[in-house]
Amino acid sequence: MSGQKGIIEDKCFNFAICIVKLNAYLQDYKREYVISKQVIKSRTSIGANVSEAVNAESKTDFIHKPGIFRKECAESIFWLKLLIKSNILKENQVLPLLNDTNELLKMIRSSIMTAKKNI
């Protein structure tokens, strides 16, 4: 993640802010508590694990952490799609969040492959 580290960190943090706001909207206006909690947990976990990866103790630890947030990205995509399919939110409300998560997932996969090659 060396070259993309700052970009990924910034993306994760900014996206976490969006998810916190989405969670507040879902709870305050849609009275939706279960899925909103899952979205915020999975999506903010990505940023937390990125922060841990930046301070990894070894290359193995460094590779392990992105594997965790790759899984959290996939889980976030599931919950965001569920918000659309269950008619809690409209697709146009969620699509930017889905696109950002998919872009981040691609960046993470690329970083993992690069780190593995450098071992």
Summary of the structure (lengths in Angstrom):
residues: 119
radius of gyration: 14.8
end to end distance: 12.9
largest distance: 48.9
contacts: 363
relative contact order: 0.17
helix: 83%
strand: 0%
